[in-house]
């Protein structure tokens, strides 16, 4: 998969799609008291809004989002509806990252896990 150059920018439509997904993830994280992980999402929103694409691409593919224990994708959400919504948003985020050619290595298996959990 070809990656964008480090100076590539997202279109307004792409930026808006990211913003919607981030807003949804942030809301779920805050509602379930995952403040640290919600702050990672706020950081991404801020980088996107301030056109900090190099930092955005680094953060969106980084360990704070996709790493091990404490990473955004690994939070436990006890409310079943929120858990399902969260997993679907993560799938949408990975799909958008792939569509915009900024998907890093090792992230696709997470999408598969959540698709299998939700029988998508």
Secondary structure, DSSP 4 states (H G I P E B T S, - for coil): -PPPPTT----HHHHHHHHHHHHHHHHHHHHTT-HHHHHHHHHHHHHHHTT-HHHHHHHHTSHHHHSSTT-GGG----SHHHHHHHHHHHHHHHHHHHHTT-PPTT-HHHHHHHHHHHT-
